[in-house]
C-alpha cells in the first residue's frame, strides 16, 4: 500500500484562536513542522476576512470564540457557496470535548477535533491524517462538510446536492480525492475509508 505524502513546507494554514498564548503556541508548532505560511485570527471577524480573501489548505479553529463559536463559524463557511474556502479541512480544538460539543462539531461539517492540552505530535498527526487522507466532501439539503462515516462512503456519496435538489436531479457533488490548493499532497492514490 502506497502512502500519501503531505509536504508541510507548501501549506497555508489559518489559526483562529482568541487566547494570545494558545495562538502563539499553535503558530510555533506549525513553524516547527515547516509550515511557511501561517495566518492567525483572534476573533470571528478577522477569521471571516481571512477565509474570503485567500485560500488555505487547513484551518485550526478554537471552539470558544468571541462573537460566534467555532462550529457556528464553520457552518457559515460551509454553507456559503461563494466562500473560496468552503471545502477547506477544519480542525477544531477545545478544552472540554464533551458529548454535546462532539455532536455540534459533526453537524457543523468539521473534519476533526483535538482536546487541549495539545502536543506537537498530536497536532502533527491529526493535520497529516486530514490532509493525506481527506474524506469526500458532501453537499446535501441538510449537511455540508466531509463525509461523517468513512464506512458509509457509497451511501453518503449518493445524497442529492443542494444545487441538484433545486434542479430536481441526481448525486451529490464531492471533493476530488486529495485536493490541495498549494499542491501539498503529492500522492493522491490512496484514501482511507
One Martini backbone bead per residue (centre of mass of N, CA, C, O) as a GRO file, in nm:
protein
  193
    1UNK     BB    1   0.094   0.038   0.025
    2UNK     BB    2   0.054   0.360  -0.043
    3UNK     BB    3   0.158   0.674   0.063
    4UNK     BB    4   0.079   0.969   0.156
    5UNK     BB    5   0.215   1.302   0.105
    6UNK     BB    6   0.299   1.575   0.316
    7UNK     BB    7   0.394   1.911   0.246
    8UNK     BB    8   0.451   2.148   0.485
    9UNK     BB    9   0.621   2.360   0.297
   10UNK     BB   10   0.321   2.420   0.124
   11UNK     BB   11   0.147   2.547   0.343
   12UNK     BB   12  -0.176   2.698   0.438
   13UNK     BB   13  -0.260   2.838   0.761
   14UNK     BB   14  -0.536   2.883   0.981
   15UNK     BB   15  -0.560   3.056   1.298
   16UNK     BB   16  -0.832   3.033   1.542
   17UNK     BB   17  -0.762   3.236   1.833
   18UNK     BB   18  -0.818   3.425   2.136
   19UNK     BB   19  -0.559   3.323   2.269
   20UNK     BB   20  -0.242   3.430   2.261
   21UNK     BB   21  -0.080   3.180   2.364
   22UNK     BB   22  -0.215   2.966   2.183
   23UNK     BB   23  -0.155   3.102   1.916
   24UNK     BB   24   0.154   3.093   1.951
   25UNK     BB   25   0.183   2.788   1.989
   26UNK     BB   26   0.063   2.701   1.717
   27UNK     BB   27   0.259   2.859   1.545
   28UNK     BB   28   0.521   2.718   1.646
   29UNK     BB   29   0.444   2.435   1.561
   30UNK     BB   30   0.414   2.495   1.255
   31UNK     BB   31   0.700   2.589   1.216
   32UNK     BB   32   0.824   2.314   1.308
   33UNK     BB   33   0.683   2.165   1.050
   34UNK     BB   34   0.732   2.392   0.799
   35UNK     BB   35   0.528   2.616   0.788
   36UNK     BB   36   0.525   2.920   0.602
   37UNK     BB   37   0.196   2.981   0.607
   38UNK     BB   38   0.063   3.183   0.872
   39UNK     BB   39  -0.255   3.262   0.985
   40UNK     BB   40  -0.407   3.488   1.217
   41UNK     BB   41  -0.696   3.482   1.445
   42UNK     BB   42  -0.892   3.623   1.724
   43UNK     BB   43  -1.163   3.633   1.550
   44UNK     BB   44  -1.433   3.617   1.347
   45UNK     BB   45  -1.382   3.863   1.170
   46UNK     BB   46  -1.095   3.788   1.085
   47UNK     BB   47  -1.164   3.506   0.973
   48UNK     BB   48  -1.358   3.596   0.751
   49UNK     BB   49  -1.159   3.762   0.594
   50UNK     BB   50  -0.963   3.532   0.532
   51UNK     BB   51  -1.162   3.317   0.386
   52UNK     BB   52  -1.229   3.547   0.153
   53UNK     BB   53  -0.919   3.625   0.049
   54UNK     BB   54  -0.779   3.329   0.099
   55UNK     BB   55  -0.624   3.038   0.061
   56UNK     BB   56  -0.647   2.714   0.227
   57UNK     BB   57  -0.548   2.393   0.364
   58UNK     BB   58  -0.612   2.490   0.669
   59UNK     BB   59  -0.804   2.491   0.984
   60UNK     BB   60  -0.763   2.626   1.309
   61UNK     BB   61  -1.022   2.589   1.564
   62UNK     BB   62  -1.182   2.727   1.811
   63UNK     BB   63  -1.461   2.689   1.997
   64UNK     BB   64  -1.401   2.954   2.157
   65UNK     BB   65  -1.543   3.266   2.061
   66UNK     BB   66  -1.584   3.584   1.966
   67UNK     BB   67  -1.939   3.611   1.867
   68UNK     BB   68  -1.866   3.303   1.783
   69UNK     BB   69  -1.854   2.987   1.742
   70UNK     BB   70  -1.684   2.754   1.574
   71UNK     BB   71  -1.925   2.594   1.443
   72UNK     BB   72  -2.070   2.844   1.330
   73UNK     BB   73  -1.842   2.935   1.150
   74UNK     BB   74  -1.822   2.674   0.983
   75UNK     BB   75  -2.113   2.684   0.870
   76UNK     BB   76  -2.083   2.947   0.722
   77UNK     BB   77  -1.867   2.843   0.527
   78UNK     BB   78  -2.009   2.584   0.414
   79UNK     BB   79  -2.295   2.735   0.314
   80UNK     BB   80  -2.113   2.920   0.131
   81UNK     BB   81  -2.077   2.923  -0.212
   82UNK     BB   82  -1.867   3.184  -0.217
   83UNK     BB   83  -1.657   3.041  -0.057
   84UNK     BB   84  -1.320   2.953  -0.112
   85UNK     BB   85  -1.323   2.768   0.183
   86UNK     BB   86  -1.553   2.551   0.202
   87UNK     BB   87  -1.350   2.272   0.182
   88UNK     BB   88  -1.177   2.310   0.412
   89UNK     BB   89  -0.996   2.184   0.648
   90UNK     BB   90  -1.116   2.131   0.990
   91UNK     BB   91  -0.974   2.198   1.316
   92UNK     BB   92  -1.080   2.133   1.636
   93UNK     BB   93  -1.047   2.304   1.950
   94UNK     BB   94  -1.061   2.189   2.304
   95UNK     BB   95  -1.102   2.165   2.656
   96UNK     BB   96  -1.412   2.023   2.630
   97UNK     BB   97  -1.504   1.703   2.496
   98UNK     BB   98  -1.809   1.671   2.486
   99UNK     BB   99  -2.090   1.542   2.353
  100UNK     BB  100  -2.212   1.810   2.253
  101UNK     BB  101  -1.963   1.909   2.094
  102UNK     BB  102  -1.928   1.672   1.903
  103UNK     BB  103  -2.203   1.701   1.765
  104UNK     BB  104  -2.163   1.996   1.666
  105UNK     BB  105  -1.911   1.941   1.494
  106UNK     BB  106  -2.041   1.743   1.296
  107UNK     BB  107  -2.274   1.936   1.196
  108UNK     BB  108  -2.057   2.165   1.089
  109UNK     BB  109  -1.827   2.019   0.908
  110UNK     BB  110  -1.594   1.895   1.072
  111UNK     BB  111  -1.309   1.695   1.052
  112UNK     BB  112  -1.184   1.762   1.352
  113UNK     BB  113  -1.063   1.682   1.697
  114UNK     BB  114  -0.906   1.850   1.981
  115UNK     BB  115  -0.764   1.825   2.296
  116UNK     BB  116  -0.679   1.991   2.559
  117UNK     BB  117  -0.378   1.947   2.550
  118UNK     BB  118  -0.142   2.015   2.294
  119UNK     BB  119   0.065   1.837   2.097
  120UNK     BB  120   0.274   1.816   1.841
  121UNK     BB  121   0.203   1.525   1.762
  122UNK     BB  122  -0.110   1.547   1.747
  123UNK     BB  123  -0.121   1.775   1.544
  124UNK     BB  124   0.038   1.648   1.318
  125UNK     BB  125  -0.129   1.386   1.284
  126UNK     BB  126  -0.403   1.524   1.222
  127UNK     BB  127  -0.316   1.691   0.978
  128UNK     BB  128  -0.207   1.461   0.809
  129UNK     BB  129  -0.468   1.294   0.791
  130UNK     BB  130  -0.650   1.516   0.663
  131UNK     BB  131  -0.459   1.561   0.403
  132UNK     BB  132  -0.390   1.262   0.303
  133UNK     BB  133  -0.710   1.161   0.399
  134UNK     BB  134  -0.965   1.267   0.263
  135UNK     BB  135  -1.287   1.337   0.268
  136UNK     BB  136  -1.555   1.353   0.120
  137UNK     BB  137  -1.756   1.605  -0.010
  138UNK     BB  138  -2.072   1.716   0.115
  139UNK     BB  139  -2.385   1.812  -0.059
  140UNK     BB  140  -2.685   1.889   0.106
  141UNK     BB  141  -2.978   1.985   0.247
  142UNK     BB  142  -2.852   1.913   0.570
  143UNK     BB  143  -2.537   1.896   0.460
  144UNK     BB  144  -2.195   2.036   0.501
  145UNK     BB  145  -1.917   1.822   0.436
  146UNK     BB  146  -1.763   1.575   0.554
  147UNK     BB  147  -1.771   1.266   0.569
  148UNK     BB  148  -1.854   1.104   0.860
  149UNK     BB  149  -1.848   0.798   0.736
  150UNK     BB  150  -1.632   0.590   0.581
  151UNK     BB  151  -1.822   0.329   0.555
  152UNK     BB  152  -2.065   0.518   0.403
  153UNK     BB  153  -1.974   0.622   0.120
  154UNK     BB  154  -2.200   0.531  -0.084
  155UNK     BB  155  -2.437   0.659   0.065
  156UNK     BB  156  -2.335   0.954   0.101
  157UNK     BB  157  -2.268   1.009  -0.209
  158UNK     BB  158  -2.591   0.984  -0.294
  159UNK     BB  159  -2.663   1.248  -0.205
  160UNK     BB  160  -2.818   1.526  -0.266
  161UNK     BB  161  -2.769   1.827  -0.381
  162UNK     BB  162  -2.861   2.145  -0.371
  163UNK     BB  163  -2.852   2.205  -0.671
  164UNK     BB  164  -2.998   1.941  -0.761
  165UNK     BB  165  -3.257   1.988  -0.601
  166UNK     BB  166  -3.343   2.242  -0.755
  167UNK     BB  167  -3.345   2.061  -1.032
  168UNK     BB  168  -3.423   1.746  -0.965
  169UNK     BB  169  -3.140   1.589  -0.918
  170UNK     BB  170  -2.898   1.362  -0.818
  171UNK     BB  171  -2.582   1.363  -0.717
  172UNK     BB  172  -2.336   1.439  -0.526
  173UNK     BB  173  -2.106   1.651  -0.446
  174UNK     BB  174  -1.745   1.605  -0.454
  175UNK     BB  175  -1.439   1.582  -0.357
  176UNK     BB  176  -1.157   1.522  -0.451
  177UNK     BB  177  -0.950   1.312  -0.305
  178UNK     BB  178  -0.666   1.534  -0.305
  179UNK     BB  179  -0.711   1.844  -0.248
  180UNK     BB  180  -0.474   2.121  -0.306
  181UNK     BB  181  -0.394   2.443  -0.350
  182UNK     BB  182  -0.056   2.397  -0.316
  183UNK     BB  183   0.027   2.083  -0.354
  184UNK     BB  184   0.081   1.913  -0.079
  185UNK     BB  185  -0.022   1.663  -0.231
  186UNK     BB  186   0.136   1.407  -0.401
  187UNK     BB  187  -0.025   1.138  -0.331
  188UNK     BB  188  -0.365   1.035  -0.459
  189UNK     BB  189  -0.446   0.717  -0.439
  190UNK     BB  190  -0.508   0.716  -0.125
  191UNK     BB  191  -0.798   0.630   0.084
  192UNK     BB  192  -0.942   0.623   0.375
  193UNK     BB  193  -1.238   0.421   0.493
   0.00000   0.00000   0.00000
